[in-house]
Amino acid sequence: MEIARTAPETIAIENGGASVDYGELVGRARSTAAALGCLGLVPGSLVAVCLPRSAEQIIAMLAVWLAGGAYLPLDPAWPEGRLANLLADSGCAAVIAAPELGNRIRGQVPRIEVATAVTIGDSAALAVDPDALAYVIYTSGSTGAPKAVEVSHGNLAALIAWHVEAFGVGVGARTSHLAGLGFDASAWEVWPALAAGGTVCLVDGATRLDPAALRDWLVDQRIEVAFAPTALAEPMATMAWPAEAALRTLLTGAERLKARPAPGQPFTLVNNYGPTECTVVATSGIVSAEGTGLPSIGRPIAGTLVHLLDAEWNDVPAGAEGQICIGGVQVARGYRGDSRLTEEKFVTHPTFGRIYCTGDLGAWLPDGELDFRGRMDEQVKVRGHRIEPAEISAALNRLEPVSSSAVILRDGELVAYVVLAGGEAVSENDLRIALAQALPDYMVPARFAAIEALPLTANGKVDIGALPDPASSPMGEAPTHRGPSSPTERRLLDILVEVLGRSDIGVEDDFFLLGGHSLLGTQLVIRARDAFGVELTLFHLFEGRTVARLAATIERLAIELIETMSDEEIRRMVG
């Protein structure tokens, strides 16, 4: 707010060729806040923001704060059913959405559009109670329903202060915004940069999922500090970068980091760890090119304490595994509307005070950094998102053909084991399409297996070890898949089989209905580029979806490439 008063022409947000300066940012936010006030919004109210990645989305979130409320980020790409359920569960007083999303926002919740009028006036500093709610964000729940985490302004302010100091973010610093809109890392990308007077640069949907394209965009946009989830950061850390790249810090997190940066990179790779319940980041550490073993998750950040505790709540000895329990200024308020779960996970330790029990295991290394050792329970991470398989199973069990189900992580992908109701006939694609109406794509299993009954242990729990190989128990019918009819289709199909790890695929089958997603799509595109020597992109995959259509695109790109080459270049290529 202060920079809007002292230097209003400083650029706050860039999105493609458009930009918004701080004066306009605050002015438009104040206009939207006034519209919220006309709806009767009272301090402490929760307002959903259901907008695509854009300046308007950031303006809307700031407007909610100016109106005295807290925001709930909703990704408009989520299924209609999930949006409706989260709105009902959270008790939102209003929704800020674009007109075309109106049909997806149901119920009696008032909806307004983002204000576009600019009314720049005195921009006094935003004064808020540190204990007041800043935002609510959902994370997967073990009860079959997502959990709403309440983060206060004090929690967020601590994250901002640490980040600005640790990574030298100041006025004019160029930072990126590419995290998923319902992922808490998006708050980490936006608010520290704006609080420091930096410029937040928004990346487009296709680029944000392609490591090579993202590298090129970061270089072209002169980004200085960027975040990329682990699955993207790993290839980016090892690929070649131009020496003149402005990027000085590449932040990562979401899953266990399995790679180190190539020697001589122009940036520092920083690994970060933290649950949503502790305001995005709890530990952070520089990852060097040298070293053996997997990188650590660093040390506790400023204002945060990490305790490794045994089952009796005692500190474990140095080097021993213990549950990671986090205390300090970033521990969130708790779960919205669920006091029982809040009391279970946010506990008062007799020595350490209020701590959050993560359910993660860790061990202190000799150098004082923290080694991540996995989960204590069944919670898993897929493509950077924390997921309770029970939530997916609950969604499956609500489908009419399903009697019961179990979902596990197997070989890095979600597998659903389904017991069908008597006499029901259903295909894998039928279940995948039905789940896609209720769950985000990263929660839809990659594989489905039909079994007669769930194997149980002596105490009545599902016996995970007794679940069969999903390939041995395919769903219902075995559809006929058209085989390849050209060398291009044959080679591309071979690549797809390798990427998906399954052979029951035809050239007319939809990549995304086979369990493909954006990160697997990135692997497919990279391998196809190498195999065919053309500039294939994720956009082509999103548009084509099948081997047949993608092969036609590759052949078209190859013809276009040849038409630009000289006779000598063509002779060298074929010779």
Secondary structure as a PSIPRED ss2 file (coil, helix, strand):
# PSIPRED VFORMAT (PSIPRED V4.0)

   1 M C   1.000  0.000  0.000
   2 E H   0.000  1.000  0.000
   3 I H   0.000  1.000  0.000
   4 A H   0.000  1.000  0.000
   5 R H   0.000  1.000  0.000
   6 T H   0.000  1.000  0.000
   7 A C   1.000  0.000  0.000
   8 P C   1.000  0.000  0.000
   9 E C   1.000  0.000  0.000
  10 T C   1.000  0.000  0.000
  11 I E   0.000  0.000  1.000
  12 A E   0.000  0.000  1.000
  13 I E   0.000  0.000  1.000
  14 E E   0.000  0.000  1.000
  15 N E   0.000  0.000  1.000
  16 G C   1.000  0.000  0.000
  17 G C   1.000  0.000  0.000
  18 A E   0.000  0.000  1.000
  19 S E   0.000  0.000  1.000
  20 V E   0.000  0.000  1.000
  21 D E   0.000  0.000  1.000
  22 Y H   0.000  1.000  0.000
  23 G H   0.000  1.000  0.000
  24 E H   0.000  1.000  0.000
  25 L H   0.000  1.000  0.000
  26 V H   0.000  1.000  0.000
  27 G H   0.000  1.000  0.000
  28 R H   0.000  1.000  0.000
  29 A H   0.000  1.000  0.000
  30 R H   0.000  1.000  0.000
  31 S H   0.000  1.000  0.000
  32 T H   0.000  1.000  0.000
  33 A H   0.000  1.000  0.000
  34 A H   0.000  1.000  0.000
  35 A H   0.000  1.000  0.000
  36 L H   0.000  1.000  0.000
  37 G H   0.000  1.000  0.000
  38 C H   0.000  1.000  0.000
  39 L C   1.000  0.000  0.000
  40 G C   1.000  0.000  0.000
  41 L C   1.000  0.000  0.000
  42 V C   1.000  0.000  0.000
  43 P C   1.000  0.000  0.000
  44 G C   1.000  0.000  0.000
  45 S C   1.000  0.000  0.000
  46 L E   0.000  0.000  1.000
  47 V E   0.000  0.000  1.000
  48 A E   0.000  0.000  1.000
  49 V E   0.000  0.000  1.000
  50 C E   0.000  0.000  1.000
  51 L C   1.000  0.000  0.000
  52 P C   1.000  0.000  0.000
  53 R C   1.000  0.000  0.000
  54 S C   1.000  0.000  0.000
  55 A H   0.000  1.000  0.000
  56 E H   0.000  1.000  0.000
  57 Q H   0.000  1.000  0.000
  58 I H   0.000  1.000  0.000
  59 I H   0.000  1.000  0.000
  60 A H   0.000  1.000  0.000
  61 M H   0.000  1.000  0.000
  62 L H   0.000  1.000  0.000
  63 A H   0.000  1.000  0.000
  64 V H   0.000  1.000  0.000
  65 W H   0.000  1.000  0.000
  66 L H   0.000  1.000  0.000
  67 A C   1.000  0.000  0.000
  68 G C   1.000  0.000  0.000
  69 G C   1.000  0.000  0.000
  70 A E   0.000  0.000  1.000
  71 Y E   0.000  0.000  1.000
  72 L E   0.000  0.000  1.000
  73 P E   0.000  0.000  1.000
  74 L E   0.000  0.000  1.000
  75 D C   1.000  0.000  0.000
  76 P C   1.000  0.000  0.000
  77 A C   1.000  0.000  0.000
  78 W C   1.000  0.000  0.000
  79 P C   1.000  0.000  0.000
  80 E H   0.000  1.000  0.000
  81 G H   0.000  1.000  0.000
  82 R H   0.000  1.000  0.000
  83 L H   0.000  1.000  0.000
  84 A H   0.000  1.000  0.000
  85 N H   0.000  1.000  0.000
  86 L H   0.000  1.000  0.000
  87 L H   0.000  1.000  0.000
  88 A H   0.000  1.000  0.000
  89 D H   0.000  1.000  0.000
  90 S H   0.000  1.000  0.000
  91 G C   1.000  0.000  0.000
  92 C C   1.000  0.000  0.000
  93 A C   1.000  0.000  0.000
  94 A E   0.000  0.000  1.000
  95 V E   0.000  0.000  1.000
  96 I E   0.000  0.000  1.000
  97 A E   0.000  0.000  1.000
  98 A C   1.000  0.000  0.000
  99 P H   0.000  1.000  0.000
 100 E H   0.000  1.000  0.000
 101 L H   0.000  1.000  0.000
 102 G H   0.000  1.000  0.000
 103 N H   0.000  1.000  0.000
 104 R H   0.000  1.000  0.000
 105 I C   1.000  0.000  0.000
 106 R C   1.000  0.000  0.000
 107 G C   1.000  0.000  0.000
 108 Q C   1.000  0.000  0.000
 109 V C   1.000  0.000  0.000
 110 P C   1.000  0.000  0.000
 111 R E   0.000  0.000  1.000
 112 I E   0.000  0.000  1.000
 113 E C   1.000  0.000  0.000
 114 V C   1.000  0.000  0.000
 115 A C   1.000  0.000  0.000
 116 T C   1.000  0.000  0.000
 117 A C   1.000  0.000  0.000
 118 V C   1.000  0.000  0.000
 119 T C   1.000  0.000  0.000
 120 I C   1.000  0.000  0.000
 121 G C   1.000  0.000  0.000
 122 D C   1.000  0.000  0.000
 123 S C   1.000  0.000  0.000
 124 A C   1.000  0.000  0.000
 125 A C   1.000  0.000  0.000
 126 L C   1.000  0.000  0.000
 127 A C   1.000  0.000  0.000
 128 V C   1.000  0.000  0.000
 129 D C   1.000  0.000  0.000
 130 P C   1.000  0.000  0.000
 131 D C   1.000  0.000  0.000
 132 A C   1.000  0.000  0.000
 133 L E   0.000  0.000  1.000
 134 A E   0.000  0.000  1.000
 135 Y E   0.000  0.000  1.000
 136 V E   0.000  0.000  1.000
 137 I E   0.000  0.000  1.000
 138 Y E   0.000  0.000  1.000
 139 T E   0.000  0.000  1.000
 140 S C   1.000  0.000  0.000
 141 G C   1.000  0.000  0.000
 142 S C   1.000  0.000  0.000
 143 T C   1.000  0.000  0.000
 144 G C   1.000  0.000  0.000
 145 A C   1.000  0.000  0.000
 146 P C   1.000  0.000  0.000
 147 K E   0.000  0.000  1.000
 148 A E   0.000  0.000  1.000
 149 V E   0.000  0.000  1.000
 150 E E   0.000  0.000  1.000
 151 V E   0.000  0.000  1.000
 152 S E   0.000  0.000  1.000
 153 H H   0.000  1.000  0.000
 154 G H   0.000  1.000  0.000
 155 N H   0.000  1.000  0.000
 156 L H   0.000  1.000  0.000
 157 A H   0.000  1.000  0.000
 158 A H   0.000  1.000  0.000
 159 L H   0.000  1.000  0.000
 160 I H   0.000  1.000  0.000
 161 A H   0.000  1.000  0.000
 162 W H   0.000  1.000  0.000
 163 H H   0.000  1.000  0.000
 164 V H   0.000  1.000  0.000
 165 E H   0.000  1.000  0.000
 166 A H   0.000  1.000  0.000
 167 F C   1.000  0.000  0.000
 168 G C   1.000  0.000  0.000
 169 V C   1.000  0.000  0.000
 170 G C   1.000  0.000  0.000
 171 V C   1.000  0.000  0.000
 172 G C   1.000  0.000  0.000
 173 A C   1.000  0.000  0.000
 174 R E   0.000  0.000  1.000
 175 T E   0.000  0.000  1.000
 176 S E   0.000  0.000  1.000
 177 H E   0.000  0.000  1.000
 178 L C   1.000  0.000  0.000
 179 A C   1.000  0.000  0.000
 180 G C   1.000  0.000  0.000
 181 L C   1.000  0.000  0.000
 182 G C   1.000  0.000  0.000
 183 F C   1.000  0.000  0.000
 184 D C   1.000  0.000  0.000
 185 A H   0.000  1.000  0.000
 186 S H   0.000  1.000  0.000
 187 A H   0.000  1.000  0.000
 188 W H   0.000  1.000  0.000
 189 E H   0.000  1.000  0.000
 190 V H   0.000  1.000  0.000
 191 W H   0.000  1.000  0.000
 192 P H   0.000  1.000  0.000
 193 A H   0.000  1.000  0.000
 194 L H   0.000  1.000  0.000
 195 A H   0.000  1.000  0.000
 196 A C   1.000  0.000  0.000
 197 G C   1.000  0.000  0.000
 198 G C   1.000  0.000  0.000
 199 T E   0.000  0.000  1.000
 200 V E   0.000  0.000  1.000
 201 C E   0.000  0.000  1.000
 202 L E   0.000  0.000  1.000
 203 V C   1.000  0.000  0.000
 204 D C   1.000  0.000  0.000
 205 G C   1.000  0.000  0.000
 206 A C   1.000  0.000  0.000
 207 T H   0.000  1.000  0.000
 208 R H   0.000  1.000  0.000
 209 L H   0.000  1.000  0.000
 210 D C   1.000  0.000  0.000
 211 P H   0.000  1.000  0.000
 212 A H   0.000  1.000  0.000
 213 A H   0.000  1.000  0.000
 214 L H   0.000  1.000  0.000
 215 R H   0.000  1.000  0.000
 216 D H   0.000  1.000  0.000
 217 W H   0.000  1.000  0.000
 218 L H   0.000  1.000  0.000
 219 V H   0.000  1.000  0.000
 220 D H   0.000  1.000  0.000
 221 Q C   1.000  0.000  0.000
 222 R C   1.000  0.000  0.000
 223 I C   1.000  0.000  0.000
 224 E C   1.000  0.000  0.000
 225 V E   0.000  0.000  1.000
 226 A E   0.000  0.000  1.000
 227 F E   0.000  0.000  1.000
 228 A E   0.000  0.000  1.000
 229 P E   0.000  0.000  1.000
 230 T H   0.000  1.000  0.000
 231 A H   0.000  1.000  0.000
 232 L H   0.000  1.000  0.000
 233 A H   0.000  1.000  0.000
 234 E H   0.000  1.000  0.000
 235 P H   0.000  1.000  0.000
 236 M H   0.000  1.000  0.000
 237 A H   0.000  1.000  0.000
 238 T H   0.000  1.000  0.000
 239 M C   1.000  0.000  0.000
 240 A C   1.000  0.000  0.000
 241 W C   1.000  0.000  0.000
 242 P C   1.000  0.000  0.000
 243 A C   1.000  0.000  0.000
 244 E C   1.000  0.000  0.000
 245 A C   1.000  0.000  0.000
 246 A C   1.000  0.000  0.000
 247 L C   1.000  0.000  0.000
 248 R C   1.000  0.000  0.000
 249 T E   0.000  0.000  1.000
 250 L E   0.000  0.000  1.000
 251 L E   0.000  0.000  1.000
 252 T E   0.000  0.000  1.000
 253 G E   0.000  0.000  1.000
 254 A C   1.000  0.000  0.000
 255 E C   1.000  0.000  0.000
 256 R C   1.000  0.000  0.000
 257 L C   1.000  0.000  0.000
 258 K C   1.000  0.000  0.000
 259 A C   1.000  0.000  0.000
 260 R C   1.000  0.000  0.000
 261 P C   1.000  0.000  0.000
 262 A C   1.000  0.000  0.000
 263 P C   1.000  0.000  0.000
 264 G C   1.000  0.000  0.000
 265 Q C   1.000  0.000  0.000
 266 P C   1.000  0.000  0.000
 267 F C   1.000  0.000  0.000
 268 T E   0.000  0.000  1.000
 269 L E   0.000  0.000  1.000
 270 V E   0.000  0.000  1.000
 271 N E   0.000  0.000  1.000
 272 N E   0.000  0.000  1.000
 273 Y E   0.000  0.000  1.000
 274 G C   1.000  0.000  0.000
 275 P C   1.000  0.000  0.000
 276 T H   0.000  1.000  0.000
 277 E H   0.000  1.000  0.000
 278 C H   0.000  1.000  0.000
 279 T C   1.000  0.000  0.000
 280 V C   1.000  0.000  0.000
 281 V C   1.000  0.000  0.000
 282 A C   1.000  0.000  0.000
 283 T E   0.000  0.000  1.000
 284 S E   0.000  0.000  1.000
 285 G E   0.000  0.000  1.000
 286 I E   0.000  0.000  1.000
 287 V E   0.000  0.000  1.000
 288 S C   1.000  0.000  0.000
 289 A C   1.000  0.000  0.000
 290 E C   1.000  0.000  0.000
 291 G C   1.000  0.000  0.000
 292 T C   1.000  0.000  0.000
 293 G C   1.000  0.000  0.000
 294 L C   1.000  0.000  0.000
 295 P C   1.000  0.000  0.000
 296 S C   1.000  0.000  0.000
 297 I C   1.000  0.000  0.000
 298 G C   1.000  0.000  0.000
 299 R E   0.000  0.000  1.000
 300 P E   0.000  0.000  1.000
 301 I C   1.000  0.000  0.000
 302 A C   1.000  0.000  0.000
 303 G C   1.000  0.000  0.000
 304 T E   0.000  0.000  1.000
 305 L E   0.000  0.000  1.000
 306 V E   0.000  0.000  1.000
 307 H E   0.000  0.000  1.000
 308 L E   0.000  0.000  1.000
 309 L E   0.000  0.000  1.000
 310 D C   1.000  0.000  0.000
 311 A C   1.000  0.000  0.000
 312 E C   1.000  0.000  0.000
 313 W C   1.000  0.000  0.000
 314 N C   1.000  0.000  0.000
 315 D E   0.000  0.000  1.000
 316 V C   1.000  0.000  0.000
 317 P C   1.000  0.000  0.000
 318 A C   1.000  0.000  0.000
 319 G C   1.000  0.000  0.000
 320 A C   1.000  0.000  0.000
 321 E C   1.000  0.000  0.000
 322 G E   0.000  0.000  1.000
 323 Q E   0.000  0.000  1.000
 324 I E   0.000  0.000  1.000
 325 C E   0.000  0.000  1.000
 326 I E   0.000  0.000  1.000
 327 G E   0.000  0.000  1.000
 328 G E   0.000  0.000  1.000
 329 V C   1.000  0.000  0.000
 330 Q C   1.000  0.000  0.000
 331 V C   1.000  0.000  0.000
 332 A C   1.000  0.000  0.000
 333 R C   1.000  0.000  0.000
 334 G E   0.000  0.000  1.000
 335 Y E   0.000  0.000  1.000
 336 R C   1.000  0.000  0.000
 337 G C   1.000  0.000  0.000
 338 D C   1.000  0.000  0.000
 339 S H   0.000  1.000  0.000
 340 R H   0.000  1.000  0.000
 341 L H   0.000  1.000  0.000
 342 T H   0.000  1.000  0.000
 343 E H   0.000  1.000  0.000
 344 E H   0.000  1.000  0.000
 345 K H   0.000  1.000  0.000
 346 F E   0.000  0.000  1.000
 347 V E   0.000  0.000  1.000
 348 T E   0.000  0.000  1.000
 349 H E   0.000  0.000  1.000
 350 P C   1.000  0.000  0.000
 351 T C   1.000  0.000  0.000
 352 F C   1.000  0.000  0.000
 353 G E   0.000  0.000  1.000
 354 R E   0.000  0.000  1.000
 355 I E   0.000  0.000  1.000
 356 Y E   0.000  0.000  1.000
 357 C E   0.000  0.000  1.000
 358 T E   0.000  0.000  1.000
 359 G E   0.000  0.000  1.000
 360 D E   0.000  0.000  1.000
 361 L E   0.000  0.000  1.000
 362 G E   0.000  0.000  1.000
 363 A E   0.000  0.000  1.000
 364 W E   0.000  0.000  1.000
 365 L C   1.000  0.000  0.000
 366 P C   1.000  0.000  0.000
 367 D C   1.000  0.000  0.000
 368 G C   1.000  0.000  0.000
 369 E C   1.000  0.000  0.000
 370 L E   0.000  0.000  1.000
 371 D E   0.000  0.000  1.000
 372 F E   0.000  0.000  1.000
 373 R E   0.000  0.000  1.000
 374 G E   0.000  0.000  1.000
 375 R E   0.000  0.000  1.000
 376 M C   1.000  0.000  0.000
 377 D C   1.000  0.000  0.000
 378 E C   1.000  0.000  0.000
 379 Q C   1.000  0.000  0.000
 380 V E   0.000  0.000  1.000
 381 K E   0.000  0.000  1.000
 382 V E   0.000  0.000  1.000
 383 R C   1.000  0.000  0.000
 384 G C   1.000  0.000  0.000
 385 H E   0.000  0.000  1.000
 386 R E   0.000  0.000  1.000
 387 I E   0.000  0.000  1.000
 388 E C   1.000  0.000  0.000
 389 P H   0.000  1.000  0.000
 390 A H   0.000  1.000  0.000
 391 E H   0.000  1.000  0.000
 392 I H   0.000  1.000  0.000
 393 S H   0.000  1.000  0.000
 394 A H   0.000  1.000  0.000
 395 A H   0.000  1.000  0.000
 396 L H   0.000  1.000  0.000
 397 N H   0.000  1.000  0.000
 398 R C   1.000  0.000  0.000
 399 L C   1.000  0.000  0.000
 400 E C   1.000  0.000  0.000
 401 P C   1.000  0.000  0.000
 402 V E   0.000  0.000  1.000
 403 S E   0.000  0.000  1.000
 404 S E   0.000  0.000  1.000
 405 S E   0.000  0.000  1.000
 406 A E   0.000  0.000  1.000
 407 V E   0.000  0.000  1.000
 408 I E   0.000  0.000  1.000
 409 L E   0.000  0.000  1.000
 410 R E   0.000  0.000  1.000
 411 D C   1.000  0.000  0.000
 412 G C   1.000  0.000  0.000
 413 E E   0.000  0.000  1.000
 414 L E   0.000  0.000  1.000
 415 V E   0.000  0.000  1.000
 416 A E   0.000  0.000  1.000
 417 Y E   0.000  0.000  1.000
 418 V E   0.000  0.000  1.000
 419 V E   0.000  0.000  1.000
 420 L E   0.000  0.000  1.000
 421 A C   1.000  0.000  0.000
 422 G C   1.000  0.000  0.000
 423 G C   1.000  0.000  0.000
 424 E C   1.000  0.000  0.000
 425 A C   1.000  0.000  0.000
 426 V C   1.000  0.000  0.000
 427 S C   1.000  0.000  0.000
 428 E H   0.000  1.000  0.000
 429 N H   0.000  1.000  0.000
 430 D H   0.000  1.000  0.000
 431 L H   0.000  1.000  0.000
 432 R H   0.000  1.000  0.000
 433 I H   0.000  1.000  0.000
 434 A H   0.000  1.000  0.000
 435 L H   0.000  1.000  0.000
 436 A H   0.000  1.000  0.000
 437 Q C   1.000  0.000  0.000
 438 A C   1.000  0.000  0.000
 439 L C   1.000  0.000  0.000
 440 P C   1.000  0.000  0.000
 441 D H   0.000  1.000  0.000
 442 Y H   0.000  1.000  0.000
 443 M H   0.000  1.000  0.000
 444 V C   1.000  0.000  0.000
 445 P C   1.000  0.000  0.000
 446 A C   1.000  0.000  0.000
 447 R E   0.000  0.000  1.000
 448 F E   0.000  0.000  1.000
 449 A E   0.000  0.000  1.000
 450 A E   0.000  0.000  1.000
 451 I C   1.000  0.000  0.000
 452 E C   1.000  0.000  0.000
 453 A C   1.000  0.000  0.000
 454 L C   1.000  0.000  0.000
 455 P C   1.000  0.000  0.000
 456 L E   0.000  0.000  1.000
 457 T C   1.000  0.000  0.000
 458 A C   1.000  0.000  0.000
 459 N C   1.000  0.000  0.000
 460 G C   1.000  0.000  0.000
 461 K C   1.000  0.000  0.000
 462 V E   0.000  0.000  1.000
 463 D C   1.000  0.000  0.000
 464 I H   0.000  1.000  0.000
 465 G H   0.000  1.000  0.000
 466 A H   0.000  1.000  0.000
 467 L C   1.000  0.000  0.000
 468 P C   1.000  0.000  0.000
 469 D C   1.000  0.000  0.000
 470 P H   0.000  1.000  0.000
 471 A H   0.000  1.000  0.000
 472 S H   0.000  1.000  0.000
 473 S C   1.000  0.000  0.000
 474 P C   1.000  0.000  0.000
 475 M C   1.000  0.000  0.000
 476 G C   1.000  0.000  0.000
 477 E C   1.000  0.000  0.000
 478 A C   1.000  0.000  0.000
 479 P C   1.000  0.000  0.000
 480 T C   1.000  0.000  0.000
 481 H C   1.000  0.000  0.000
 482 R C   1.000  0.000  0.000
 483 G C   1.000  0.000  0.000
 484 P C   1.000  0.000  0.000
 485 S C   1.000  0.000  0.000
 486 S C   1.000  0.000  0.000
 487 P H   0.000  1.000  0.000
 488 T H   0.000  1.000  0.000
 489 E H   0.000  1.000  0.000
 490 R H   0.000  1.000  0.000
 491 R H   0.000  1.000  0.000
 492 L H   0.000  1.000  0.000
 493 L H   0.000  1.000  0.000
 494 D H   0.000  1.000  0.000
 495 I H   0.000  1.000  0.000
 496 L H   0.000  1.000  0.000
 497 V H   0.000  1.000  0.000
 498 E H   0.000  1.000  0.000
 499 V H   0.000  1.000  0.000
 500 L H   0.000  1.000  0.000
 501 G C   1.000  0.000  0.000
 502 R C   1.000  0.000  0.000
 503 S C   1.000  0.000  0.000
 504 D C   1.000  0.000  0.000
 505 I C   1.000  0.000  0.000
 506 G C   1.000  0.000  0.000
 507 V C   1.000  0.000  0.000
 508 E C   1.000  0.000  0.000
 509 D C   1.000  0.000  0.000
 510 D C   1.000  0.000  0.000
 511 F C   1.000  0.000  0.000
 512 F C   1.000  0.000  0.000
 513 L C   1.000  0.000  0.000
 514 L C   1.000  0.000  0.000
 515 G C   1.000  0.000  0.000
 516 G C   1.000  0.000  0.000
 517 H C   1.000  0.000  0.000
 518 S H   0.000  1.000  0.000
 519 L H   0.000  1.000  0.000
 520 L H   0.000  1.000  0.000
 521 G H   0.000  1.000  0.000
 522 T H   0.000  1.000  0.000
 523 Q H   0.000  1.000  0.000
 524 L H   0.000  1.000  0.000
 525 V H   0.000  1.000  0.000
 526 I H   0.000  1.000  0.000
 527 R H   0.000  1.000  0.000
 528 A H   0.000  1.000  0.000
 529 R H   0.000  1.000  0.000
 530 D H   0.000  1.000  0.000
 531 A H   0.000  1.000  0.000
 532 F H   0.000  1.000  0.000
 533 G C   1.000  0.000  0.000
 534 V C   1.000  0.000  0.000
 535 E C   1.000  0.000  0.000
 536 L C   1.000  0.000  0.000
 537 T C   1.000  0.000  0.000
 538 L H   0.000  1.000  0.000
 539 F H   0.000  1.000  0.000
 540 H H   0.000  1.000  0.000
 541 L H   0.000  1.000  0.000
 542 F H   0.000  1.000  0.000
 543 E H   0.000  1.000  0.000
 544 G H   0.000  1.000  0.000
 545 R C   1.000  0.000  0.000
 546 T C   1.000  0.000  0.000
 547 V H   0.000  1.000  0.000
 548 A H   0.000  1.000  0.000
 549 R H   0.000  1.000  0.000
 550 L H   0.000  1.000  0.000
 551 A H   0.000  1.000  0.000
 552 A H   0.000  1.000  0.000
 553 T H   0.000  1.000  0.000
 554 I H   0.000  1.000  0.000
 555 E H   0.000  1.000  0.000
 556 R H   0.000  1.000  0.000
 557 L H   0.000  1.000  0.000
 558 A H   0.000  1.000  0.000
 559 I H   0.000  1.000  0.000
 560 E H   0.000  1.000  0.000
 561 L H   0.000  1.000  0.000
 562 I H   0.000  1.000  0.000
 563 E H   0.000  1.000  0.000
 564 T C   1.000  0.000  0.000
 565 M C   1.000  0.000  0.000
 566 S C   1.000  0.000  0.000
 567 D H   0.000  1.000  0.000
 568 E H   0.000  1.000  0.000
 569 E H   0.000  1.000  0.000
 570 I H   0.000  1.000  0.000
 571 R H   0.000  1.000  0.000
 572 R H   0.000  1.000  0.000
 573 M H   0.000  1.000  0.000
 574 V H   0.000  1.000  0.000
 575 G C   1.000  0.000  0.000
